[in-house]
């Protein structure tokens, strides 16, 4: 026969099991019970909200206003945070517009100076890069044409001066013919000076 442990007292109908009321009170104050109470309160408040359409509309409107406000602030910070040598995205947008205007007015040096300052962080970077390449090509071709005109007339010094100024104005001239042309006209100018000096030396006094 197995042993059974229980506590109780004998009554008229048999044994009456004892109930520990202190344990019930401890369970009512436990963290689990408190969490359940909070959850029930929250569910009641949500239920009350859905039963009140006006309150629900107000809550939705407030949430939408908060989202729009956060988006506006994020956009402002995104455009006004320095990203390239202290330049903000909004400033690079202004540089692009200025460069585009200078290009249309055929002020290629100003266009090149503005467009070359726009970094990849700007949404105008690809447009600026394309326009910059075009401005460099047009400016280089114009300088080469002017230099050739003077070189054909034998004025190699002026031709070299034009090409040197163009090279100094460009941030990157590696893809142009300015360097090779300057070297060529420079050699011609030196030959010209040597010939003039030799002629002067050989000429009778």
C-alpha positions, 0 to 999 in steps of 0.5 A: 500500500502506497503512502499518500501525503496530504494535510487535512482535518476530519469533519462531519463529512470526512476529511477537509483539505486545508487551503493556504490563503497566504499562497493565494495572496502571493500569487495575486501579487506575482509579476506574472499576474501583474503582467496579465493585468496590464495586458488586459487593461491594454486590450480593453483600451484598444477595444475601446479605441476601435469602438470610438471611430473619432478617436481612431481617426485622431490616432491615425492622423497623429501617426501619419503626421509623425511619419511625415515629420520624421521624413521631412527631418531626415530629408533635411539632414540628408541634404544639409550634412557635409559630405565632400570637403565641407560641401552639402548635397544642397550646395552641390545641387546649386553647383550643378545648376550654376555649371549647367548655366555657365556651359549654356553661356559657353563659359566653359572654365566656370562650368568646369570649376563648378562641375568638378566639385560635385562628388558621388554622394550627390544625385547630380553626380552622373549628370555633372560628370557627363557635362564636365567631360563635354565642357572639357572637350569643347574647351580643349578643342577651342584652345587647340584651334586657337593655338594652331592658328598662331602656330601656322603663322609661325607664332609658336610662343603665343600658341604655347601660351594658349595651351599652357593656360588651358592645361592649368585651367583643367582639373584633368587633361589626361584625355585631351591633346593639349599636352602633346600639342604643347610639347610639339609647339614647344619644340618648334619654338626652340628650333625657331629661336635657335635658327634666329640666333644662328642667323644673327651670329652668322650675319655680317655686322 
